[in-house]
Amino acid sequence: MASKTQSCFEDFFPIMANKLGGDGLIGELCNGFRLLMDADKGLITFDSLKKNAAVLGLQDLTDDDLRNMVREGDLDGDGALSQMDFCVLMFRLSPDLMEQSQFLLEEALHQELKGCY
């Protein structure tokens, strides 16, 4: 998905996950989703991504690149990204984080179970 002007991607997601823990990382993903979403639709659309691309340093991406980003993460085929679509996409784009996801899942479940008692 890299454009001609963007040849290298450094994955900071695992570092964020280690610093923030499971709950903190999910919170940051939710903040990122809200930043990019269309406020009226509650989804990330091509238009909302294009409008907010500069916030992420993606201002040089073409419309096709942005459409492909939405298409890549669109799990239900509705042409937009729900919050779940967005979070899953962020994990999928980070191979190192995918390897750590079992640990993060266990940590989140442990925290959830602690809250039940």
C-alpha positions in Angstrom: 0.0 0.0 0.0 3.0 2.3 0.0 2.8 5.1 -2.5 5.7 6.1 -4.8 6.7 8.8 -2.2 6.5 6.5 0.8 8.9 3.7 0.5 9.6 2.8 4.2 7.3 2.2 7.2 8.7 2.0 10.6 6.4 0.0 12.9 6.1 1.9 16.3 3.0 -0.1 17.3 4.8 -2.7 19.4 6.6 0.0 21.3 3.3 1.8 22.0 1.8 -1.5 23.1 4.6 -2.2 25.5 4.5 1.3 27.0 0.7 1.6 27.1 -0.4 -1.9 27.9 -3.5 -3.5 26.4 -6.1 -1.0 27.7 -3.9 2.0 26.9 -3.3 0.8 23.3 -7.0 0.2 22.7 -7.7 3.7 24.1 -5.2 5.2 21.7 -6.7 3.3 18.8 -10.1 4.6 19.7 -8.7 8.1 19.8 -7.2 7.6 16.3 -10.4 6.3 15.0 -12.4 9.3 16.3 -9.7 11.6 14.7 -10.2 10.0 11.3 -14.0 9.3 11.3 -16.8 11.1 9.7 -18.6 12.5 12.7 -22.0 12.2 11.1 -21.6 8.6 10.0 -19.4 7.3 12.9 -17.2 5.6 10.3 -13.9 6.3 8.5 -14.9 6.9 4.9 -12.7 7.7 2.0 -13.7 11.4 2.3 -13.0 11.6 6.0 -9.6 9.8 5.5 -8.7 12.2 2.7 -9.8 15.2 4.8 -7.7 14.1 7.8 -4.7 12.4 6.0 -2.4 15.3 6.7 -2.8 14.8 10.4 -1.2 11.4 9.9 1.5 12.6 7.6 -0.3 11.0 4.6 -0.9 14.1 2.6 1.2 12.8 -0.3 -0.9 9.7 -0.8 -3.0 9.5 -3.9 -6.8 9.1 -3.8 -6.2 5.5 -5.0 -3.9 4.9 -2.1 -6.5 6.2 0.4 -9.3 4.1 -1.3 -7.1 1.0 -1.0 -6.5 1.7 2.7 -10.2 1.8 3.3 -10.7 -1.3 1.1 -7.9 -3.2 2.9 -9.6 -2.8 6.3 -13.3 -3.0 5.3 -14.2 -6.3 6.8 -18.0 -6.1 6.1 -17.8 -4.7 2.6 -19.8 -1.5 3.4 -17.1 0.8 1.9 -16.1 2.3 5.2 -14.2 1.4 8.4 -16.0 0.8 11.6 -14.1 1.1 14.8 -13.6 -2.6 14.9 -12.4 -2.7 11.2 -9.9 0.1 12.1 -8.5 -1.7 15.1 -8.2 -5.0 13.3 -6.5 -3.3 10.4 -4.0 -1.6 12.7 -3.1 -4.9 14.3 -2.8 -6.6 10.9 -0.4 -3.9 9.6 1.9 -4.6 12.5 3.5 -8.1 12.2 5.4 -7.7 15.4 2.3 -6.7 17.3 0.4 -9.7 15.9 3.0 -11.8 17.5 2.4 -10.0 20.8 -1.4 -10.1 20.5 -1.7 -13.3 22.5 0.0 -11.5 25.5 -2.2 -8.4 25.1 -5.3 -10.6 24.9 -4.4 -12.4 28.0 -3.6 -9.1 29.8 -7.0 -7.6 28.8 -8.9 -10.7 29.9 -7.0 -10.7 33.2 -7.9 -7.1 33.8 -11.5 -7.8 32.9 -11.8 -10.7 35.2 -10.2 -8.7 38.1 -13.0 -6.2 37.6 -15.6 -8.9 38.1 -14.6 -9.6 41.7 
